[in-house]
Amino acid sequence: AWPLPGPGNIFTRSYTPPNLSLNGPRRKAPFAMELVIDNLTKTYANGTQALKGVSLRLGKGMFGLLGPNGAGKSTLMRTVATLQAPSSGSVTFNGIDALRQPQALKAQLGYLPQ
């Protein structure tokens, strides 16, 4: 016979995961999240300008990045994730300068393309 919901069985117990993750102790997320991209440009060696003066400020929430092929979406995301350097401009995430402190940014940011 299947256990019926009630005090003490698996249907009514709440599960609290331990304070560990695969990457070590969990850290509390900062109260506010802010991504600031200021005048970001990227020109490839062949002369293709993928980003031209991109500026935006994003707070906490969920956002989509839409555009046609070749619009610079992947270039922008790779630059924000510090996988490639911009030609000019800046990226700041929660006060961390992504270009000067890429390891500090990578400790807080995950990137999964596609």
C-alpha positions in Angstrom: 0.0 0.0 0.0 1.2 3.5 -0.8 1.7 5.9 2.1 -0.9 8.5 2.5 0.0 12.1 2.9 0.3 13.1 6.5 2.6 14.2 9.2 6.1 12.8 8.8 6.0 11.2 5.4 7.7 12.3 2.2 4.6 14.1 0.9 4.5 16.7 3.6 8.2 17.1 4.5 9.9 20.1 3.0 13.4 19.6 1.8 16.1 22.1 2.5 19.3 21.4 0.6 22.5 21.5 2.5 24.6 24.7 2.4 26.9 23.2 -0.2 27.1 23.1 -4.0 29.5 21.5 -6.4 31.6 24.7 -6.3 31.9 25.0 -2.5 29.7 26.8 0.0 26.7 28.7 -1.3 26.9 32.4 -1.1 23.9 34.6 -0.7 23.0 36.5 -3.8 23.4 40.2 -3.6 20.1 42.0 -2.9 20.2 44.0 -6.1 21.7 42.8 -9.4 23.0 45.3 -12.0 24.6 44.8 -15.4 26.0 48.0 -17.0 27.3 48.0 -20.5 28.7 51.3 -21.7 29.7 52.2 -25.2 30.8 48.6 -26.1 32.3 48.1 -29.5 33.9 45.0 -31.1 35.6 45.0 -34.5 37.1 41.8 -35.7 40.5 41.5 -37.5 38.8 41.2 -40.8 37.1 44.7 -40.3 33.6 43.4 -39.4 32.1 45.6 -36.7 29.9 43.3 -34.6 29.1 45.8 -31.9 29.0 49.6 -32.3 28.5 51.7 -29.2 26.2 49.3 -27.3 25.0 50.8 -24.0 22.4 49.5 -21.6 21.7 49.0 -17.9 19.8 45.9 -16.7 18.5 45.3 -13.2 17.2 42.2 -11.5 14.8 40.2 -13.8 14.7 38.1 -16.9 15.5 39.6 -20.3 15.7 38.3 -23.9 18.2 39.3 -26.5 16.6 39.2 -30.0 17.9 40.1 -33.4 18.6 38.8 -36.9 21.6 36.7 -37.8 24.8 38.8 -37.7 23.3 41.4 -35.3 25.9 40.8 -32.7 24.0 38.9 -30.0 26.6 36.2 -29.6 29.4 38.7 -29.6 27.7 40.7 -26.9 27.1 37.7 -24.7 30.7 36.4 -25.2 32.0 39.8 -24.3 29.9 40.1 -21.2 31.0 36.6 -20.1 34.6 37.6 -20.6 35.2 35.0 -23.3 36.4 37.7 -25.7 37.7 41.2 -25.2 35.9 44.2 -26.7 37.6 46.7 -28.9 36.4 49.5 -26.5 33.8 50.2 -23.8 33.1 48.7 -20.5 31.1 46.0 -18.8 30.3 46.1 -15.1 28.4 43.4 -13.2 27.4 44.2 -9.5 30.3 46.7 -9.3 32.8 44.3 -10.8 34.7 45.6 -13.9 34.5 42.6 -16.2 37.6 43.6 -18.2 39.8 44.3 -15.2 38.5 41.5 -12.9 37.4 38.7 -15.2 37.9 36.0 -12.5 35.8 37.9 -9.9 33.0 38.1 -12.5 33.3 34.4 -13.5 32.8 33.5 -9.8 29.3 35.1 -9.9 28.2 34.7 -13.5 27.3 31.5 -15.4 27.0 31.5 -19.2 25.4 28.7 -21.2 25.0 29.6 -24.9 22.2 28.1 -27.0 
